[in-house]
Amino acid sequence: MNTSQHTSPVTLSTNTSSLGSVDVRWLIAEYSRQLKVDISRFVGDLHEISVFRCEDTGYSYYHPFSVAGDASFYEELQRYSWYYMDWKWEHETAKRHVVPDMHVLEIGCGEGGFLQGLQASSVGLELNEKAAVTARSKGVAVLTETIQEHARRHKGEYDCVCCFQVLEHIAQVHEFITSSIEVLEPGGILVLSVPNNDSFIFKEFSPILNYPPHHMGLWSVNSLLGLQKIAAIRVEAVFLEPLQPYHFGYGADFLAGRLSGPHSSIVRRAAAKLERILLRELPPLQQMAGASTSALAPYLPGHSALMIFGKTA
């Protein structure tokens, strides 16, 4: 592992190391094959995208930052019904920590499902204008601006700032986190959920959306804990997502891959049938709220991790 003088986007220190690179030709081909999305405009004439790790926090990230997706890229992904889910495990988990008299800001609110489900005054930030329009049609107050822009005018205004599945898209993490904390009043809470790269889903399957231009960083529980090194926050709670019915196929493939011969195909067929039954029989809210029905859940943590921080000053 080669030491690098590259600057960490979290701590802004040069205590970083190189983890290798991603072949751009492969990346373009896989986005086209799997999602029918052309990402060539983001990578230009690059042959590879570098991967670094911040040694102070354990956070891994892609470079150059210019390969990050823009609003139009997310509009392309929005055509898939699974991309913006109205209610998920992390929403239900976070909601238990939001009381009615709180003033809540959600960064990257998508189509507004979480804020619509709260009994609290709230504001959403969303750069995908198409998603913002949908959220406003639901009665959600949405601004099309970054958290950095919002923080200049709204310091200390919120009791709770939520950010679900957004931080992994952000290249300039330090500025994003410090701005998120600036808008909190002392004692307010910051709720962050990210894909948990310690989960078997990412270690075994490397989903294409875990690469640029979609994701710019690879988070884990340990790297989230490292955010305490750059801001006046302390961890108050940590949650790992149980394996959800809509990710059950990953668990079945994981187990089948460790079997050989006819046992592998039997596991896959049985898992596919069980997944169809679960998704048909469970009430929709129960599916989205994280009520895992999979016997694999205690042994195979699911897609995401959620952490709640308290602002200390």
Secondary structure by P-SEA (a helix, b strand, c coil): cccccccccccccccccccccccaaaaaaaaaaccccccccccccccbbbbbbcccccccccccccccccaaaaaaacccccccccccaaaaaaaaacccccbbbbcccccccccccccccbbbbbcaaaaaaaaaaaccccccccaaaaaacccccccbbbbccccccccaaaaaaaaaaaaccccbbbbbbcccccccccccccccccccccccccccaaaaaaccccccccccbbbbbcccccaaaaaaaaaaaacccaaaaaaaaaaaaaaaaaaacccaaaaaaccccccccccccccbbbbbbbbcc
